[in-house]
Structures are given as structure tokens and as C-alpha cells.
Amino acid sequence: MSEWMSVTEAATLLEVDRRTIQRSLADDDRRAREWGEEGDGWRHKPLAERKIYQLRRARVLRKAGQGE
């Protein structure tokens, strides 16, 4: 299992619409508050031509109340 997950995977796990997560990532202040710093809780997908976000699996699981 990868250390990183897509926004779609995270939305499924958190039982929210993926657009909710995308909006939280689009705003700098909200992104820092909800997901932490780049490389810690989120990153841009490597080699992607567009800004595609990935979320750290452990952070999403904590947010979902499942621990690690």
C-alpha cells in the first residue's frame, strides 16, 4: 500500500465529495490548516503536468478516525 493516496481515494474514505477536498487543497490557508505542510500531509503528484494533489495516507486515516 502506497504512503500517498489520491483525492478520490481520500474522499471515499472520509465519506465526502472529492470536490470538498479539492477546494480545501486549492486555498493556501485552508490547505495548511487541514493538511499541513507540503511533503508532510500533501504533495503534488510527481511528474504530473497539471497540479494533481496526493494526500499522505496516515493523515487521511487520522482524519477519518482510523489511526494508522
CHARMM-style PDB file with segment names, atoms N, HN, CA, C and O in Angstrom:
ATOM      1  N   MET     1       0.849  -1.176   0.000  1.00  0.00      PROA
ATOM      2  CA  MET     1       0.000   0.000   0.000  1.00  0.00      PROA
ATOM      3  C   MET     1       0.898   1.243   0.000  1.00  0.00      PROA
ATOM      4  O   MET     1       1.853   1.335   0.771  1.00  0.00      PROA
ATOM      5  N   SER     2       0.579   2.173  -0.858  1.00  0.00      PROA
ATOM      6  HN  SER     2      -0.197   2.099  -1.484  1.00  0.00      PROA
ATOM      7  CA  SER     2       1.363   3.384  -1.005  1.00  0.00      PROA
ATOM      8  C   SER     2       1.200   4.311   0.198  1.00  0.00      PROA
ATOM      9  O   SER     2       0.179   4.295   0.885  1.00  0.00      PROA
ATOM     10  N   GLU     3       2.218   5.104   0.427  1.00  0.00      PROA
ATOM     11  HN  GLU     3       3.047   5.117  -0.131  1.00  0.00      PROA
ATOM     12  CA  GLU     3       2.181   6.099   1.501  1.00  0.00      PROA
ATOM     13  C   GLU     3       1.275   7.273   1.121  1.00  0.00      PROA
ATOM     14  O   GLU     3       0.826   8.019   1.992  1.00  0.00      PROA
ATOM     15  N   TRP     4       1.009   7.437  -0.173  1.00  0.00      PROA
ATOM     16  HN  TRP     4       1.374   6.832  -0.880  1.00  0.00      PROA
ATOM     17  CA  TRP     4       0.197   8.545  -0.679  1.00  0.00      PROA
ATOM     18  C   TRP     4      -1.082   8.010  -1.308  1.00  0.00      PROA
ATOM     19  O   TRP     4      -1.110   6.890  -1.817  1.00  0.00      PROA
ATOM     20  N   MET     5      -2.150   8.825  -1.270  1.00  0.00      PROA
ATOM     21  HN  MET     5      -2.127   9.735  -0.856  1.00  0.00      PROA
ATOM     22  CA  MET     5      -3.408   8.441  -1.905  1.00  0.00      PROA
ATOM     23  C   MET     5      -3.960   9.614  -2.696  1.00  0.00      PROA
ATOM     24  O   MET     5      -3.632  10.773  -2.442  1.00  0.00      PROA
ATOM     25  N   SER     6      -4.797   9.286  -3.652  1.00  0.00      PROA
ATOM     26  HN  SER     6      -5.063   8.345  -3.859  1.00  0.00      PROA
ATOM     27  CA  SER     6      -5.409  10.311  -4.483  1.00  0.00      PROA
ATOM     28  C   SER     6      -6.524  11.015  -3.713  1.00  0.00      PROA
ATOM     29  O   SER     6      -6.995  10.531  -2.684  1.00  0.00      PROA
ATOM     30  N   VAL     7      -6.924  12.151  -4.228  1.00  0.00      PROA
ATOM     31  HN  VAL     7      -6.541  12.544  -5.064  1.00  0.00      PROA
ATOM     32  CA  VAL     7      -8.048  12.889  -3.649  1.00  0.00      PROA
ATOM     33  C   VAL     7      -9.311  12.034  -3.693  1.00  0.00      PROA
ATOM     34  O   VAL     7     -10.101  12.053  -2.750  1.00  0.00      PROA
ATOM     35  N   THR     8      -9.508  11.295  -4.762  1.00  0.00      PROA
ATOM     36  HN  THR     8      -8.866  11.279  -5.528  1.00  0.00      PROA
ATOM     37  CA  THR     8     -10.691  10.434  -4.890  1.00  0.00      PROA
ATOM     38  C   THR     8     -10.703   9.345  -3.824  1.00  0.00      PROA
ATOM     39  O   THR     8     -11.738   9.088  -3.210  1.00  0.00      PROA
ATOM     40  N   GLU     9      -9.557   8.704  -3.603  1.00  0.00      PROA
ATOM     41  HN  GLU     9      -8.716   8.913  -4.102  1.00  0.00      PROA
ATOM     42  CA  GLU     9      -9.467   7.671  -2.550  1.00  0.00      PROA
ATOM     43  C   GLU     9      -9.752   8.273  -1.184  1.00  0.00      PROA
ATOM     44  O   GLU     9     -10.480   7.690  -0.382  1.00  0.00      PROA
ATOM     45  N   ALA    10      -9.177   9.444  -0.921  1.00  0.00      PROA
ATOM     46  HN  ALA    10      -8.585   9.918  -1.573  1.00  0.00      PROA
ATOM     47  CA  ALA    10      -9.377  10.111   0.372  1.00  0.00      PROA
ATOM     48  C   ALA    10     -10.848  10.474   0.569  1.00  0.00      PROA
ATOM     49  O   ALA    10     -11.391  10.300   1.659  1.00  0.00      PROA
ATOM     50  N   ALA    11     -11.485  10.973  -0.477  1.00  0.00      PROA
ATOM     51  HN  ALA    11     -11.043  11.114  -1.363  1.00  0.00      PROA
ATOM     52  CA  ALA    11     -12.896  11.350  -0.383  1.00  0.00      PROA
ATOM     53  C   ALA    11     -13.768  10.141  -0.054  1.00  0.00      PROA
ATOM     54  O   ALA    11     -14.699  10.238   0.744  1.00  0.00      PROA
ATOM     55  N   THR    12     -13.463   9.017  -0.667  1.00  0.00      PROA
ATOM     56  HN  THR    12     -12.706   8.938  -1.316  1.00  0.00      PROA
ATOM     57  CA  THR    12     -14.207   7.792  -0.389  1.00  0.00      PROA
ATOM     58  C   THR    12     -14.033   7.384   1.069  1.00  0.00      PROA
ATOM     59  O   THR    12     -15.004   7.049   1.747  1.00  0.00      PROA
ATOM     60  N   LEU    13     -12.810   7.414   1.542  1.00  0.00      PROA
ATOM     61  HN  LEU    13     -12.021   7.687   0.991  1.00  0.00      PROA
ATOM     62  CA  LEU    13     -12.523   7.028   2.921  1.00  0.00      PROA
ATOM     63  C   LEU    13     -13.169   7.981   3.927  1.00  0.00      PROA
ATOM     64  O   LEU    13     -13.681   7.547   4.958  1.00  0.00      PROA
ATOM     65  N   LEU    14     -13.142   9.282   3.621  1.00  0.00      PROA
ATOM     66  HN  LEU    14     -12.725   9.634   2.783  1.00  0.00      PROA
ATOM     67  CA  LEU    14     -13.701  10.288   4.527  1.00  0.00      PROA
ATOM     68  C   LEU    14     -15.208  10.487   4.339  1.00  0.00      PROA
ATOM     69  O   LEU    14     -15.851  11.221   5.089  1.00  0.00      PROA
ATOM     70  N   GLU    15     -15.757   9.814   3.316  1.00  0.00      PROA
ATOM     71  HN  GLU    15     -15.235   9.218   2.707  1.00  0.00      PROA
ATOM     72  CA  GLU    15     -17.186   9.902   3.011  1.00  0.00      PROA
ATOM     73  C   GLU    15     -17.630  11.331   2.731  1.00  0.00      PROA
ATOM     74  O   GLU    15     -18.646  11.796   3.247  1.00  0.00      PROA
ATOM     75  N   VAL    16     -16.845  12.019   1.902  1.00  0.00      PROA
ATOM     76  HN  VAL    16     -16.019  11.641   1.483  1.00  0.00      PROA
ATOM     77  CA  VAL    16     -17.178  13.366   1.444  1.00  0.00      PROA
ATOM     78  C   VAL    16     -17.012  13.400  -0.074  1.00  0.00      PROA
ATOM     79  O   VAL    16     -16.428  12.492  -0.666  1.00  0.00      PROA
ATOM     80  N   ASP    17     -17.525  14.443  -0.686  1.00  0.00      PROA
ATOM     81  HN  ASP    17     -17.999  15.181  -0.205  1.00  0.00      PROA
ATOM     82  CA  ASP    17     -17.365  14.618  -2.125  1.00  0.00      PROA
ATOM     83  C   ASP    17     -15.912  15.010  -2.412  1.00  0.00      PROA
ATOM     84  O   ASP    17     -15.316  15.763  -1.642  1.00  0.00      PROA
ATOM     85  N   ARG    18     -15.351  14.519  -3.486  1.00  0.00      PROA
ATOM     86  HN  ARG    18     -15.835  13.908  -4.111  1.00  0.00      PROA
ATOM     87  CA  ARG    18     -13.950  14.828  -3.786  1.00  0.00      PROA
ATOM     88  C   ARG    18     -13.735  16.316  -4.025  1.00  0.00      PROA
ATOM     89  O   ARG    18     -12.637  16.830  -3.810  1.00  0.00      PROA
ATOM     90  N   ARG    19     -14.790  17.015  -4.474  1.00  0.00      PROA
ATOM     91  HN  ARG    19     -15.682  16.598  -4.648  1.00  0.00      PROA
ATOM     92  CA  ARG    19     -14.674  18.466  -4.674  1.00  0.00      PROA
ATOM     93  C   ARG    19     -14.457  19.196  -3.361  1.00  0.00      PROA
ATOM     94  O   ARG    19     -13.822  20.250  -3.339  1.00  0.00      PROA
ATOM     95  N   THR    20     -14.973  18.653  -2.267  1.00  0.00      PROA
ATOM     96  HN  THR    20     -15.489  17.796  -2.285  1.00  0.00      PROA
ATOM     97  CA  THR    20     -14.753  19.240  -0.941  1.00  0.00      PROA
ATOM     98  C   THR    20     -13.263  19.229  -0.613  1.00  0.00      PROA
ATOM     99  O   THR    20     -12.720  20.220  -0.126  1.00  0.00      PROA
ATOM    100  N   ILE    21     -12.619  18.119  -0.878  1.00  0.00      PROA
ATOM    101  HN  ILE    21     -13.061  17.314  -1.274  1.00  0.00      PROA
ATOM    102  CA  ILE    21     -11.177  18.004  -0.625  1.00  0.00      PROA
ATOM    103  C   ILE    21     -10.406  18.877  -1.602  1.00  0.00      PROA
ATOM    104  O   ILE    21      -9.451  19.545  -1.206  1.00  0.00      PROA
ATOM    105  N   GLN    22     -10.799  18.884  -2.861  1.00  0.00      PROA
ATOM    106  HN  GLN    22     -11.575  18.341  -3.182  1.00  0.00      PROA
ATOM    107  CA  GLN    22     -10.114  19.720  -3.844  1.00  0.00      PROA
ATOM    108  C   GLN    22     -10.186  21.188  -3.466  1.00  0.00      PROA
ATOM    109  O   GLN    22      -9.206  21.915  -3.624  1.00  0.00      PROA
ATOM    110  N   ARG    23     -11.340  21.637  -2.964  1.00  0.00      PROA
ATOM    111  HN  ARG    23     -12.137  21.046  -2.835  1.00  0.00      PROA
ATOM    112  CA  ARG    23     -11.470  23.038  -2.525  1.00  0.00      PROA
ATOM    113  C   ARG    23     -10.555  23.322  -1.337  1.00  0.00      PROA
ATOM    114  O   ARG    23      -9.963  24.398  -1.249  1.00  0.00      PROA
ATOM    115  N   SER    24     -10.439  22.353  -0.420  1.00  0.00      PROA
ATOM    116  HN  SER    24     -10.919  21.479  -0.492  1.00  0.00      PROA
ATOM    117  CA  SER    24      -9.568  22.564   0.738  1.00  0.00      PROA
ATOM    118  C   SER    24      -8.101  22.630   0.322  1.00  0.00      PROA
ATOM    119  O   SER    24      -7.300  23.290   0.983  1.00  0.00      PROA
ATOM    120  N   LEU    25      -7.748  21.961  -0.754  1.00  0.00      PROA
ATOM    121  HN  LEU    25      -8.399  21.425  -1.291  1.00  0.00      PROA
ATOM    122  CA  LEU    25      -6.367  21.991  -1.239  1.00  0.00      PROA
ATOM    123  C   LEU    25      -6.082  23.223  -2.092  1.00  0.00      PROA
ATOM    124  O   LEU    25      -4.931  23.648  -2.192  1.00  0.00      PROA
ATOM    125  N   ALA    26      -7.100  23.795  -2.699  1.00  0.00      PROA
ATOM    126  HN  ALA    26      -8.034  23.450  -2.617  1.00  0.00      PROA
ATOM    127  CA  ALA    26      -6.915  24.947  -3.583  1.00  0.00      PROA
ATOM    128  C   ALA    26      -6.619  26.231  -2.814  1.00  0.00      PROA
ATOM    129  O   ALA    26      -5.964  27.129  -3.343  1.00  0.00      PROA
ATOM    130  N   ASP    27      -7.087  26.329  -1.587  1.00  0.00      PROA
ATOM    131  HN  ASP    27      -7.619  25.600  -1.157  1.00  0.00      PROA
ATOM    132  CA  ASP    27      -6.879  27.525  -0.766  1.00  0.00      PROA
ATOM    133  C   ASP    27      -5.653  27.326   0.128  1.00  0.00      PROA
ATOM    134  O   ASP    27      -5.611  26.388   0.924  1.00  0.00      PROA
ATOM    135  N   ASP    28      -4.662  28.200   0.001  1.00  0.00      PROA
ATOM    136  HN  ASP    28      -4.696  28.962  -0.646  1.00  0.00      PROA
ATOM    137  CA  ASP    28      -3.394  28.037   0.736  1.00  0.00      PROA
ATOM    138  C   ASP    28      -3.584  27.938   2.243  1.00  0.00      PROA
ATOM    139  O   ASP    28      -3.020  27.048   2.879  1.00  0.00      PROA
ATOM    140  N   ASP    29      -4.376  28.847   2.826  1.00  0.00      PROA
ATOM    141  HN  ASP    29      -4.834  29.570   2.309  1.00  0.00      PROA
ATOM    142  CA  ASP    29      -4.573  28.842   4.281  1.00  0.00      PROA
ATOM    143  C   ASP    29      -5.316  27.591   4.745  1.00  0.00      PROA
ATOM    144  O   ASP    29      -4.936  26.949   5.724  1.00  0.00      PROA
ATOM    145  N   ARG    30      -6.366  27.267   4.030  1.00  0.00      PROA
ATOM    146  HN  ARG    30      -6.675  27.789   3.234  1.00  0.00      PROA
ATOM    147  CA  ARG    30      -7.154  26.084   4.394  1.00  0.00      PROA
ATOM    148  C   ARG    30      -6.335  24.808   4.214  1.00  0.00      PROA
ATOM    149  O   ARG    30      -6.421  23.890   5.029  1.00  0.00      PROA
ATOM    150  N   ARG    31      -5.542  24.755   3.147  1.00  0.00      PROA
ATOM    151  HN  ARG    31      -5.472  25.501   2.485  1.00  0.00      PROA
ATOM    152  CA  ARG    31      -4.692  23.585   2.901  1.00  0.00      PROA
ATOM    153  C   ARG    31      -3.714  23.385   4.064  1.00  0.00      PROA
ATOM    154  O   ARG    31      -3.541  22.267   4.549  1.00  0.00      PROA
ATOM    155  N   ALA    32      -3.082  24.465   4.502  1.00  0.00      PROA
ATOM    156  HN  ALA    32      -3.222  25.373   4.108  1.00  0.00      PROA
ATOM    157  CA  ALA    32      -2.128  24.371   5.616  1.00  0.00      PROA
ATOM    158  C   ALA    32      -2.833  23.939   6.901  1.00  0.00      PROA
ATOM    159  O   ALA    32      -2.301  23.136   7.667  1.00  0.00      PROA
ATOM    160  N   ARG    33      -4.024  24.472   7.131  1.00  0.00      PROA
ATOM    161  HN  ARG    33      -4.456  25.125   6.508  1.00  0.00      PROA
ATOM    162  CA  ARG    33      -4.770  24.153   8.351  1.00  0.00      PROA
ATOM    163  C   ARG    33      -5.251  22.702   8.352  1.00  0.00      PROA
ATOM    164  O   ARG    33      -5.143  22.017   9.369  1.00  0.00      PROA
ATOM    165  N   GLU    34      -5.779  22.232   7.230  1.00  0.00      PROA
ATOM    166  HN  GLU    34      -5.867  22.788   6.404  1.00  0.00      PROA
ATOM    167  CA  GLU    34      -6.372  20.891   7.187  1.00  0.00      PROA
ATOM    168  C   GLU    34      -5.381  19.779   6.862  1.00  0.00      PROA
ATOM    169  O   GLU    34      -5.530  18.657   7.346  1.00  0.00      PROA
ATOM    170  N   TRP    35      -4.368  20.081   6.042  1.00  0.00      PROA
ATOM    171  HN  TRP    35      -4.247  20.992   5.649  1.00  0.00      PROA
ATOM    172  CA  TRP    35      -3.495  19.016   5.544  1.00  0.00      PROA
ATOM    173  C   TRP    35      -2.031  19.194   5.929  1.00  0.00      PROA
ATOM    174  O   TRP    35      -1.221  18.306   5.660  1.00  0.00      PROA
ATOM    175  N   GLY    36      -1.670  20.308   6.546  1.00  0.00      PROA
ATOM    176  HN  GLY    36      -2.328  21.029   6.764  1.00  0.00      PROA
ATOM    177  CA  GLY    36      -0.286  20.526   6.954  1.00  0.00      PROA
ATOM    178  C   GLY    36       0.561  21.068   5.821  1.00  0.00      PROA
ATOM    179  O   GLY    36       0.050  21.595   4.832  1.00  0.00      PROA
ATOM    180  N   GLU    37       1.847  20.928   5.983  1.00  0.00      PROA
ATOM    181  HN  GLU    37       2.262  20.500   6.786  1.00  0.00      PROA
ATOM    182  CA  GLU    37       2.809  21.449   5.017  1.00  0.00      PROA
ATOM    183  C   GLU    37       3.003  20.500   3.844  1.00  0.00      PROA
ATOM    184  O   GLU    37       2.731  19.304   3.936  1.00  0.00      PROA
ATOM    185  N   GLU    38       3.479  21.060   2.745  1.00  0.00      PROA
ATOM    186  HN  GLU    38       3.701  22.033   2.670  1.00  0.00      PROA
ATOM    187  CA  GLU    38       3.790  20.238   1.576  1.00  0.00      PROA
ATOM    188  C   GLU    38       4.861  19.220   1.945  1.00  0.00      PROA
ATOM    189  O   GLU    38       5.862  19.567   2.573  1.00  0.00      PROA
ATOM    190  N   GLY    39       4.659  17.994   1.565  1.00  0.00      PROA
ATOM    191  HN  GLY    39       3.846  17.712   1.055  1.00  0.00      PROA
ATOM    192  CA  GLY    39       5.586  16.914   1.883  1.00  0.00      PROA
ATOM    193  C   GLY    39       5.246  16.211   3.186  1.00  0.00      PROA
ATOM    194  O   GLY    39       5.659  15.074   3.413  1.00  0.00      PROA
ATOM    195  N   ASP    40       4.487  16.897   4.046  1.00  0.00      PROA
ATOM    196  HN  ASP    40       4.152  17.821   3.861  1.00  0.00      PROA
ATOM    197  CA  ASP    40       4.072  16.296   5.312  1.00  0.00      PROA
ATOM    198  C   ASP    40       2.693  15.652   5.161  1.00  0.00      PROA
ATOM    199  O   ASP    40       2.527  14.460   5.417  1.00  0.00      PROA
ATOM    200  N   GLY    41       1.716  16.444   4.748  1.00  0.00      PROA
ATOM    201  HN  GLY    41       1.851  17.413   4.540  1.00  0.00      PROA
ATOM    202  CA  GLY    41       0.360  15.926   4.620  1.00  0.00      PROA
ATOM    203  C   GLY    41      -0.146  15.854   3.192  1.00  0.00      PROA
ATOM    204  O   GLY    41      -1.137  15.181   2.912  1.00  0.00      PROA
ATOM    205  N   TRP    42       0.532  16.546   2.290  1.00  0.00      PROA
ATOM    206  HN  TRP    42       1.338  17.094   2.517  1.00  0.00      PROA
ATOM    207  CA  TRP    42       0.113  16.565   0.894  1.00  0.00      PROA
ATOM    208  C   TRP    42       1.328  16.812   0.010  1.00  0.00      PROA
ATOM    209  O   TRP    42       2.382  17.243   0.475  1.00  0.00      PROA
ATOM    210  N   ARG    43       1.155  16.532  -1.258  1.00  0.00      PROA
ATOM    211  HN  ARG    43       0.298  16.181  -1.636  1.00  0.00      PROA
ATOM    212  CA  ARG    43       2.189  16.831  -2.249  1.00  0.00      PROA
ATOM    213  C   ARG    43       1.532  16.924  -3.625  1.00  0.00      PROA
ATOM    214  O   ARG    43       0.390  16.506  -3.818  1.00  0.00      PROA
ATOM    215  N   HSD    44       2.276  17.476  -4.565  1.00  0.00      PROA
ATOM    216  HN  HSD    44       3.203  17.815  -4.409  1.00  0.00      PROA
ATOM    217  CA  HSD    44       1.846  17.418  -5.961  1.00  0.00      PROA
ATOM    218  C   HSD    44       2.346  16.092  -6.511  1.00  0.00      PROA
ATOM    219  O   HSD    44       3.476  15.688  -6.236  1.00  0.00      PROA
ATOM    220  N   LYS    45       1.530  15.431  -7.268  1.00  0.00      PROA
ATOM    221  HN  LYS    45       0.612  15.758  -7.491  1.00  0.00      PROA
ATOM    222  CA  LYS    45       1.899  14.133  -7.839  1.00  0.00      PROA
ATOM    223  C   LYS    45       3.158  14.296  -8.691  1.00  0.00      PROA
ATOM    224  O   LYS    45       3.198  15.150  -9.577  1.00  0.00      PROA
ATOM    225  N   PRO    46       4.179  13.488  -8.430  1.00  0.00      PROA
ATOM    226  CA  PRO    46       5.429  13.598  -9.189  1.00  0.00      PROA
ATOM    227  C   PRO    46       5.201  13.392 -10.687  1.00  0.00      PROA
ATOM    228  O   PRO    46       4.429  12.526 -11.098  1.00  0.00      PROA
ATOM    229  N   LEU    47       5.871  14.181 -11.469  1.00  0.00      PROA
ATOM    230  HN  LEU    47       6.499  14.884 -11.135  1.00  0.00      PROA
ATOM    231  CA  LEU    47       5.867  14.105 -12.932  1.00  0.00      PROA
ATOM    232  C   LEU    47       4.525  14.463 -13.566  1.00  0.00      PROA
ATOM    233  O   LEU    47       4.354  14.286 -14.772  1.00  0.00      PROA
ATOM    234  N   ALA    48       3.585  14.954 -12.794  1.00  0.00      PROA
ATOM    235  HN  ALA    48       3.723  15.098 -11.814  1.00  0.00      PROA
ATOM    236  CA  ALA    48       2.291  15.349 -13.355  1.00  0.00      PROA
ATOM    237  C   ALA    48       2.446  16.705 -14.040  1.00  0.00      PROA
ATOM    238  O   ALA    48       3.108  17.604 -13.521  1.00  0.00      PROA
ATOM    239  N   GLU    49       1.835  16.838 -15.197  1.00  0.00      PROA
ATOM    240  HN  GLU    49       1.297  16.108 -15.619  1.00  0.00      PROA
ATOM    241  CA  GLU    49       1.904  18.110 -15.917  1.00  0.00      PROA
ATOM    242  C   GLU    49       0.969  19.145 -15.293  1.00  0.00      PROA
ATOM    243  O   GLU    49       1.237  20.345 -15.362  1.00  0.00      PROA
ATOM    244  N   ARG    50      -0.111  18.693 -14.694  1.00  0.00      PROA
ATOM    245  HN  ARG    50      -0.329  17.719 -14.638  1.00  0.00      PROA
ATOM    246  CA  ARG    50      -1.042  19.591 -14.011  1.00  0.00      PROA
ATOM    247  C   ARG    50      -0.813  19.454 -12.513  1.00  0.00      PROA
ATOM    248  O   ARG    50      -0.145  18.525 -12.059  1.00  0.00      PROA
ATOM    249  N   LYS    51      -1.374  20.387 -11.750  1.00  0.00      PROA
ATOM    250  HN  LYS    51      -1.916  21.142 -12.119  1.00  0.00      PROA
ATOM    251  CA  LYS    51      -1.290  20.297 -10.288  1.00  0.00      PROA
ATOM    252  C   LYS    51      -2.252  19.224  -9.809  1.00  0.00      PROA
ATOM    253  O   LYS    51      -3.430  19.499  -9.583  1.00  0.00      PROA
ATOM    254  N   ILE    52      -1.766  18.024  -9.656  1.00  0.00      PROA
ATOM    255  HN  ILE    52      -0.809  17.800  -9.840  1.00  0.00      PROA
ATOM    256  CA  ILE    52      -2.569  16.930  -9.132  1.00  0.00      PROA
ATOM    257  C   ILE    52      -2.074  16.659  -7.716  1.00  0.00      PROA
ATOM    258  O   ILE    52      -0.904  16.344  -7.499  1.00  0.00      PROA
ATOM    259  N   TYR    53      -2.976  16.787  -6.770  1.00  0.00      PROA
ATOM    260  HN  TYR    53      -3.927  17.043  -6.946  1.00  0.00      PROA
ATOM    261  CA  TYR    53      -2.597  16.594  -5.369  1.00  0.00      PROA
ATOM    262  C   TYR    53      -2.699  15.137  -4.966  1.00  0.00      PROA
ATOM    263  O   TYR    53      -3.540  14.387  -5.463  1.00  0.00      PROA
ATOM    264  N   GLN    54      -1.817  14.756  -4.048  1.00  0.00      PROA
ATOM    265  HN  GLN    54      -1.134  15.365  -3.645  1.00  0.00      PROA
ATOM    266  CA  GLN    54      -1.911  13.473  -3.366  1.00  0.00      PROA
ATOM    267  C   GLN    54      -1.835  13.769  -1.870  1.00  0.00      PROA
ATOM    268  O   GLN    54      -1.187  14.727  -1.447  1.00  0.00      PROA
ATOM    269  N   LEU    55      -2.496  12.948  -1.089  1.00  0.00      PROA
ATOM    270  HN  LEU    55      -3.022  12.170  -1.432  1.00  0.00      PROA
ATOM    271  CA  LEU    55      -2.542  13.131   0.358  1.00  0.00      PROA
ATOM    272  C   LEU    55      -1.851  11.975   1.046  1.00  0.00      PROA
ATOM    273  O   LEU    55      -1.937  10.830   0.603  1.00  0.00      PROA
ATOM    274  N   ARG    56      -1.162  12.285   2.140  1.00  0.00      PROA
ATOM    275  HN  ARG    56      -1.093  13.215   2.501  1.00  0.00      PROA
ATOM    276  CA  ARG    56      -0.482  11.235   2.890  1.00  0.00      PROA
ATOM    277  C   ARG    56      -1.524  10.341   3.548  1.00  0.00      PROA
ATOM    278  O   ARG    56      -2.400  10.816   4.270  1.00  0.00      PROA
ATOM    279  N   ARG    57      -1.417   9.052   3.290  1.00  0.00      PROA
ATOM    280  HN  ARG    57      -0.704   8.666   2.703  1.00  0.00      PROA
ATOM    281  CA  ARG    57      -2.384   8.065   3.777  1.00  0.00      PROA
ATOM    282  C   ARG    57      -2.581   8.156   5.297  1.00  0.00      PROA
ATOM    283  O   ARG    57      -3.717   8.128   5.769  1.00  0.00      PROA
ATOM    284  N   ALA    58      -1.507   8.264   6.055  1.00  0.00      PROA
ATOM    285  HN  ALA    58      -0.584   8.288   5.672  1.00  0.00      PROA
ATOM    286  CA  ALA    58      -1.604   8.304   7.516  1.00  0.00      PROA
ATOM    287  C   ALA    58      -2.429   9.505   7.981  1.00  0.00      PROA
ATOM    288  O   ALA    58      -3.199   9.401   8.935  1.00  0.00      PROA
ATOM    289  N   ARG    59      -2.267  10.641   7.307  1.00  0.00      PROA
ATOM    290  HN  ARG    59      -1.641  10.726   6.531  1.00  0.00      PROA
ATOM    291  CA  ARG    59      -3.014  11.842   7.695  1.00  0.00      PROA
ATOM    292  C   ARG    59      -4.508  11.668   7.396  1.00  0.00      PROA
ATOM    293  O   ARG    59      -5.350  12.069   8.198  1.00  0.00      PROA
ATOM    294  N   VAL    60      -4.831  11.081   6.263  1.00  0.00      PROA
ATOM    295  HN  VAL    60      -4.147  10.754   5.611  1.00  0.00      PROA
ATOM    296  CA  VAL    60      -6.235  10.843   5.911  1.00  0.00      PROA
ATOM    297  C   VAL    60      -6.853   9.859   6.899  1.00  0.00      PROA
ATOM    298  O   VAL    60      -7.982  10.063   7.346  1.00  0.00      PROA
ATOM    299  N   LEU    61      -6.139   8.808   7.240  1.00  0.00      PROA
ATOM    300  HN  LEU    61      -5.223   8.643   6.876  1.00  0.00      PROA
ATOM    301  CA  LEU    61      -6.664   7.820   8.193  1.00  0.00      PROA
ATOM    302  C   LEU    61      -6.905   8.449   9.560  1.00  0.00      PROA
ATOM    303  O   LEU    61      -7.909   8.150  10.207  1.00  0.00      PROA
ATOM    304  N   ARG    62      -5.993   9.320  10.012  1.00  0.00      PROA
ATOM    305  HN  ARG    62      -5.177   9.563   9.487  1.00  0.00      PROA
ATOM    306  CA  ARG    62      -6.201  10.023  11.284  1.00  0.00      PROA
ATOM    307  C   ARG    62      -7.456  10.891  11.201  1.00  0.00      PROA
ATOM    308  O   ARG    62      -8.271  10.909  12.123  1.00  0.00      PROA
ATOM    309  N   LYS    63      -7.600  11.600  10.098  1.00  0.00      PROA
ATOM    310  HN  LYS    63      -6.938  11.586   9.349  1.00  0.00      PROA
ATOM    311  CA  LYS    63      -8.754  12.479   9.915  1.00  0.00      PROA
ATOM    312  C   LYS    63     -10.051  11.660   9.892  1.00  0.00      PROA
ATOM    313  O   LYS    63     -11.099  12.131  10.333  1.00  0.00      PROA
ATOM    314  N   ALA    64      -9.967  10.442   9.379  1.00  0.00      PROA
ATOM    315  HN  ALA    64      -9.115  10.059   9.021  1.00  0.00      PROA
ATOM    316  CA  ALA    64     -11.138   9.560   9.329  1.00  0.00      PROA
ATOM    317  C   ALA    64     -11.387   8.860  10.670  1.00  0.00      PROA
ATOM    318  O   ALA    64     -12.388   8.163  10.835  1.00  0.00      PROA
ATOM    319  N   GLY    65     -10.467   9.051  11.627  1.00  0.00      PROA
ATOM    320  HN  GLY    65      -9.654   9.617  11.493  1.00  0.00      PROA
ATOM    321  CA  GLY    65     -10.633   8.441  12.946  1.00  0.00      PROA
ATOM    322  C   GLY    65     -10.221   6.994  13.000  1.00  0.00      PROA
ATOM    323  O   GLY    65     -10.619   6.260  13.904  1.00  0.00      PROA
ATOM    324  N   GLN    66      -9.407   6.571  12.017  1.00  0.00      PROA
ATOM    325  HN  GLN    66      -9.083   7.168  11.282  1.00  0.00      PROA
ATOM    326  CA  GLN    66      -8.992   5.168  11.972  1.00  0.00      PROA
ATOM    327  C   GLN    66      -7.562   4.958  12.448  1.00  0.00      PROA
ATOM    328  O   GLN    66      -7.067   3.831  12.417  1.00  0.00      PROA
ATOM    329  N   GLY    67      -6.899   6.000  12.881  1.00  0.00      PROA
ATOM    330  HN  GLY    67      -7.302   6.915  12.906  1.00  0.00      PROA
ATOM    331  CA  GLY    67      -5.500   5.833  13.292  1.00  0.00      PROA
ATOM    332  C   GLY    67      -4.651   5.476  12.103  1.00  0.00      PROA
ATOM    333  O   GLY    67      -5.026   5.749  10.963  1.00  0.00      PROA
ATOM    334  N   GLU    68      -3.508   4.868  12.354  1.00  0.00      PROA
ATOM    335  HN  GLU    68      -3.203   4.646  13.280  1.00  0.00      PROA
ATOM    336  CA  GLU    68      -2.622   4.473  11.241  1.00  0.00      PROA
ATOM    337  C   GLU    68      -2.663   2.998  11.009  1.00  0.00      PROA
ATOM    338  OT1 GLU    68      -1.982   2.494  10.116  1.00  0.00      PROA
TER     339      GLU     68
END
